[in-house]
Amino acid sequence: MPVTRDGGPGPDRRSFLKYTGALGAAAGLTGTLAACSGPESTNETGGGGKSGGTLTAVIGYGNDGSWDPTQTASAFAMAGNEHIYEALLGTDPISRDPYPQLATALPADLKATTWKFELRAGAKWHDGKPVTADDVVFVFERILDPDTQTLAKGFFASWLKEVRKVDARGVELILKFPFPDGAARLTLAKIMPKHVYSQPGAWDDATKGKAIGSGPYRQSAHQPKSNTTFESFADYNGPRPAAFKKMNWLTIVDAAPRVAKISGASADAEISDNIPYANIDRLKQGGMTVEGGAGMNNLFLMFNTAHKPFDDVRVRQALHYAIDREKMIEVALKGHGKGASSFLNEGNPTYRPAKTVYDYDPKKAKALLKAAGVEGLKINIMAVNVSWIVDCLPTIKASWDAIGVATTLDPQETTALFTKMDQKKDYQVVAAASNPNQFGVEADLIMHYNYGPDNLWMGYARWAKNARAKELFRLMDRATREPDAAKKKTMVQDYIDIVAEEAVLYPVVHNELMTAWDAKQLTGVRAQPYPGINLLQAKWA
């Protein structure tokens, strides 16, 4: 899974879907799944969970992606791992402010190039053995090893030089240059027991679902494509202890049975993510709390720049200007979205409207196509069959048809679509979903996830060797290394203007993700702007 030279995550094309179990940053699949028939444990329900001690959650993404914290982008696995593992520093799931997790404190000086950490006294792995500095060094050596390709490497290699053991409970992180943003990134390096994962075949076992951490919950069972169960860890002595004796997380990718699980007076679950917009009112009428999280979740278009005429920026721009975003938001997203005015969503701290904003302008779209000498263009849109993406596709087709671009829609399973990408088969345009907020809200991290010389997505778009791309990548690298926060923010905003102008891979709309829960049963739940749930601060009402 090669990473970008500039530090951007770039998973190996052959193993991308294996590791993620989802698209991009775990956008999720929408295949049909029976309403959790399967192993007996799957049917364990919440119903009066306070007395039984078991919380039942429904996750709208598969649990059969990789569970290896150094590799995964799976929505289900990443959410589960937040409860099983700890990092030196964790981050708040909404603000992303860092807090001490396995470490006892944040670094004294975030602008220093050496960060010292002491591990929490008495911290234990779920098998009862103590957590030591050797475990910390073990994980970071894997992440930084040039011969071991991990997704996590892309979040650290550009700025972190090495990690040293000081004593049994002390470690030092040596940075290549001052990088205060790295503190929040440490949550992406889950510390794992060396005595377990240094064994032959252990990383493959981690990929398949074996999870032994030091967090407040231990994994008690794992049934791929069915459910994963958790139990509170009695020896946990960290900052966020378990509030539930047991948790049963069901994977239900299809919308109808997922909503059914949390509907009605005898609902079988207390909480579910990935709520369809069409079901919000009915769930609220039934007494459920339904809230959204607005972030980087987006529908994007990716053009094959090796397939004419999509090598011409005027054609890419024309197709963006042609889309009636307001109609898409009204009809498909039921008002729960905004037209993209930057690569970043409006709530991102680094957001600034891009110099190129694709407001609905079919006349301009036609003029750009004419200037590019394009007539009689026919387009086949390959798209993932994620339910809300499928809902948006008719608006794109109608918009492009209206400017004389005959458009056909080709929604398909995510695995099928990206197998074609992996095989480097020809295509014209891909419409899909992405949400890098699973990794963080930091703009530098988000942009490097999508753009870079060896980046996965740039390989799909066949754009990395373009002269404008090389200019962009140089500007991105300079911004990463800029120590002054205000200057860095402006540098990122400036290079996003290039990303917007070129529109090689660019959002059409940013939309909310909806979470529903029974507030009579649960308190402390916060809706996330990315897939999954975080219950580390939730408890029975």
N, C-alpha and C positions, 0 to 999 in steps of 0.2 A: 504494500500500500504506500506508494511513494508520496512524499510530501513536497510542497513547493520549496524552492530554494529560498524564497523570501519568507518562509515560515508559515505559509498558508496551508491548511489541511487539504490534502489531496489523496483520498483513498484509491487504492489500486482498482482499476476498472473491473478486473475479473472477480474481485472479492467484495466490491462495493455493496451489492445487495445482500450478500451473506452477512456482512458486518452490520449493516443498518437495519435490515428487515423493513426498510422504508425508503422513501425518496428524499434526497437532499438531507435536510435535517429532520428526518423522520416525519415525512408528510403523511405516511400511512397508506395502506392498501384498502380496497373496498370490496374484497371478494365476499361471497355469501358464506355465512357461518351459522350453523344451527344454534339455537338459543341455549348454548352451554349444556348440552347433554354430555356425555363423556364420563370421566372418572367421578366417583362418588363425591370426592372433595370439591369438584366443580360446582356441585349443587348445594353446597353449604351456604346458607343465606344469612343476611344480617338480621332480619325481622326481630326487633327487640334486642339489637346487638348489645345494648348496655348490660343486660343481664347475662347474655351468653359470652360477652367479651370479644366477639368476632365482628369486625367491620368488613363489609363486602363492598368492593369497588368494581366498577366496570370501566375498562380502558378500551378505547376505540381503535386500538392498534395491536398488531401481532406481538406475542411474547416469544416468537421463535427466531428473532434476530440475535446477533451476538450479545452476550452478557459480559464480555471482557471489557472492563472500564477503559482500557487503553485503546480500544478499537471501536467501540459501539457508537452509533448515532441512532439506535433504535429508541423510539419514544417510550415504549413499555420498559425496556431494560434500563434506560437512563433514569427513568422515574423510580423504578425499583431499587436501583443501585444507590440512589440518594438515601434510602432508608437502611441499606445493608452496610455500605462502606462509609468511611470518613476520609477526608483529605487533611493536609496540614491546616488549611483554612477552608471553611465552607463559605457559601454566599447565601444571602437571603434570596428566596426564589423569585421575588418580585423586584426589589431594588437592586439586587446583586451586590450589595455592600458585603465585604468580607467580614468574617468573624472567626475566632479561634475554634478549631474543631479538635483534631488530634494535638495540635500545637497549643501551648498555654497562652500565647499572646501573638498579636500581629508584630511584624518587624518594627523595631524602634524607629527606623528611618527608611521609608519606602523609596527614597531617592538614592539610597546607598547601593553599591554593587555587591555587597555581601549581606545576606539576610540570615540571621541566626534564629533557630527554633529549638525549644525544649518540648519534648513530648509529654503528654498528660500522664501523671503517675498512676499506675494501676490499670492502664488501658489494656484490654485483653481481646484476643481474637475469639471468634465464635466457637472455636475448638478448645478454648481455655488457656492457650499459651499467651505469653505477654507480647505486646507490641514493642518493637525495639527500633533503634536507628537503622539497623541493618535492613529492616523491611522498607523503610523510606528510601534508602540508597538503592535497594533492589528495583523498586518501581521506576525511579528516575533514570537509572542506568538502562532499563528497557526502553523507556521513552526516548532517551537521547542517543541510544546506540545507532550508529550510522548503518549497521548491517541488519537492524530490525525495524521493519516498516510498520509504524502504528499511526492511527489517526491522531492520537494525542500529541505525537511529535510535532505536528504542524502548529500546535498552540504554544510550544515551548522552545523549539530549536533555534529560532531567530534571536532570542534574548537570553536564554539560560545556558551557561557554559557547563557547569557540573554541580553535583551535590556531594558533599563530603560528610562522613561520620565524624563527630567530635568526641562523643562518648556513648554509653548505652542508650541514653535518652536525648542526645543532642545532635543536631545536624546543621550544616551551613549550605546555603545556596549561593553559588557564585554566578553573578550576572555578567553578560558581555558588555552591557552599558546600562545606565540607570533606566528602569522600566517600572514605574509605580503601578501601571495597569496589570502587571504580572501577579499582584496579590490576589485579585479576583480570579485570575486564570488558574490558580493553584487548586481550586475546587475540581478542576478537570483531571487532576492527577490523584485518583483514589489510591490510598495506600493499601497494599495487599500483602498477605503473609508470605514471606520468602520460603518458609518451610513447606508451604503447600504448592505455590505456583512455580517453584524452581524444579519441581519433579518432571520427569519425561512425560510429555503429553498433557501437562496441566493447562497450558494455554488453550489447547483445543477443547479441553473440558470446560474452561471458562467461557469460551465461545458458545458452547452448547447449553450453558445455564448454570454451571457450578459456581456458587457465590459464597465465599467465606470472608467476612469483613469484621470490623470492630464497631459497627454502628448499632443503633438502638434496637434494630430488628434483625433477626437471622432468617435466612431462607429455609423454610421447613419442607417445601415440596415444589416441584416445577414440572408442569405438564405442557409441553409445547403445543401451541394452537388451542389451548384450553384454559389453564389458569396457573397462577403462581401464588403460593401461600407463605405467610410470614408469621413469626412468633416474636414476642418481646424477648430481648436478651437480658437475662437476670443480672449479669455481671457488668452491664454497661454503666459507666460512671462519667459520661460526657455531658455536654451542655443541653442536649435536647432528648431526654429519655422518652421511651415509648409510652404512649397514652392508651394503646389498645393491646389487649392480651394476644389477639390474633388478627391477621388481616388476610382476606381471600380476594385476590385481584383476578377478575375474569377478563379474558380477551374476547371481545365481541366486535368484530370489524364492521359487520353490516348494521346499518342504522336502525332498522325496525326492531330487531330483537334487543339491541342495546337500549333503546328508549323504553321498550316494554319492561326491562328489568328494574327500572326505577320508577315506573308508573303505577298509580293506583294505591288504594289503602293497604294492600298487602304486598307492597313492593319488596323485591328480593335483595335490593342493594341500597346503600345510603348515599352513594355518590357516583357520578359518571362524568368523564370528559367527552369532548368531541360531540356536543349536542347539535343536531341539525337545527337550522334557523326556523324551519317550519314547525318544529315541536316546542318552541320556547313558550308560547302562550298557553298551550295545553298543560305543560308541566307546571307552570306557575299557578294555573287555575287549580291544579291538583295539590297545591301546597308546597311544591318544591321551590327552592331558591335557585335561580338561574342567572349567572353573571358571566360577563365576557372579559377577556383580556386582550387589549389591542397591542400588537407588537409587529414583529417582522414576518408574521405569517402572510404569504403572498402567492398570487398567481403570477408566474413569470412566463415570458416568451424567450426561447433560445433559438437563434438562427444558425444554420449551417453555413458559415461564411465561405466554405469551399464549394458551395453549390450556387451558381449564378441564378438570379441576380442578387442574392443575399450578401454578396461580398461588397455591394454598394450601400454605403451608409444611408443614402437617400431612400432606398427601398425599405430598409429596416425602420427608418423614421416614419415613412409614409404609412406603414402598416400599424404603427403605434398611434399616429394621429387619427387614423380612421376609426378606431374603436370607441364606441359610445359607452364610456365607463359609467356614467350616471345611470344609464339604463341597466347595465350589468349589476350595479350595486342595488338598484331598486328591485329588479326582477329576481335575480339569482341569489343575492346576499341579504335580501329583505332589510336593507339599510345598514347592515353590519360591516361596512367597509368604506374605504376612501381610495380615490384614484391616486396612484403613485405620483408624487411631486418630487421625489428623490429616490435613490435606491433605498435609503433608510426610511423607516416609518416616521411619522411626524412626532411621535413621543420619544424618539431616541435623543439623548442629550447632544449628539453631534449633528442632528438634523438641520439642514438649511435647504430651502427650495433650490433645486438644480437650475442652472441657466436654461436648460432645455426641459420644458414641462409639456407633456403630451396631452394637452386639452383636446377635446373632441373637435376636429377640424377636417371634415372630409374634402373640402376644397383644397386645402393645403396638401392633403394626402395625394390627391389626383395630380396636383402640380409637381410634386416631388417625383412621382412615378414618371410623368411626362419628361421631366428634366433628366431622369436616368435613362430615358429611351425605352421604357418598359411598357409593352402593350400585350393584352391578352394573357396576363399572368394567371396561372392556375396553381393553387396551393392545396396540399394535403397537410392538415395539422395532426401530427401524432400527439396524443395527449394521454396522461394517466387517467384512470377511471375513478379517482377520488371523487366522492359524491358532489362536493361543492364545486370542484373544477368542472365536472360534467355539466352542472347547472349553468356555468358561465359560458360554455363553449358556443351555444346558439347565438349569443350576442356578438361574439367575435365573427362568426360566419356571416351573420346578417350585415355587420358593419363592413366587412371586406367585400362581400357580394355587391354592396351598394356603391362601391367605388370601381366596380368592374373587375374585381379579382375573384374569379370563380373558386369557391372554397369548399372542400370536403372535410368532414370531421372523422377522426380515426382514434377514438378513445380505446384504451386497452390496458390490460394488467400492467402494473409498474414493472414487474419482473420481465415481462415480454418486451416492453418498450426499451428498457435499459440493457437487455441482452443484445438488442440490435445496436444500441449505442456502443456497447463493449466490443461488438464484432465490427465496428466501424462501417456499418452499412450506411448507404446514402439516405439522407432525409432532407426536408426543407425547413420545417418549423416544429418545435416541440412546445407544448403548453403543459406546465406542471406546477406543483406546489413546493414551497420550501419555507423553512423557518430556522435560521441559524441562532435564534434567541435561546434555543436549548443549551447552547454553549456559553452564551453571555449576551450582554447588550453593548459591549464595547465596539465602537465602529471599526476600529482597526481589525479586530478579530472577525467581524462579520464580512468585511470586504475581502479579507484574505481567504475566507472560506470559499468565496465565489470567484475570485480573480487572482491569477498568479501564473508565472511561466510554465510550471509543471502541474497546474491545478487540474483536477478532474473535469470541471465544467468547461474550462478553456480548451481542454482536449476534445470534448464533445463538440464545441463550437468551431473548432479548427481556426482559432484566432490568435493563439499565443505568439506566433512568429510575425504577426503584423507589426509594422513600424509604430503605429499608434499604440498598440498593446505594449510594446517594449518601453515606450515613453511612459505609459501608465504605470507599469511595474516598477520603474525607477523611482517615480514619485511616491509610490506606495512604500517602498523600502525606506526612503528618506523620512517619510512621516512616522514610520514605526520607530525610528531611532531618535526622533526629535524629543529632547527632554522637557521642553517648555510646553505645558499642557494647552495653553491658549494657542500657541503657534501650531501645535500638532493638530488641534481641532480645525483650524483654518486650512491646513495642508490637506487634511482628509476631505473637507468640504470641497476644496478646489479640484482634487482628482476625481471626486464623484461627479463633477461636471463633465469630465471626459467620459466616464462610464455612461452617463445619461445621454450624451450626444451620440455616442457610438451605438448604444442600444443593442449590443450583441446578446447579452443575457440581462434582462431588465424587467422589473415588476410592472404589471398592469394595474393591479389593485392590492392594497393591504387590507386584510380582513380580521375580524375578531374570532377568537376561539371561545366557545361557550362551555361552561361547566355547570352541572346541576347537582344539588345536594339537598338532603333533608335537614333543614336548620333546627328542626325539633329534636333531631338525633345528634347532630354534629355542630360544633362551634370551632372557630379559629381557622376555617377553610378560606382560602383566597384563590380566586380564579386566576389561572396563569395565562400569559400571552403566547404560550408554546404548548405542545402536546404533553399529556400526562398529568399527574397530580403530585402534590407534595403535602404530606400529612404530618410532618415533623413538629408542627405547632398546633395541630388540630387535636381535639379531644371530644369525648362524649358530652353532649349538652346537659 
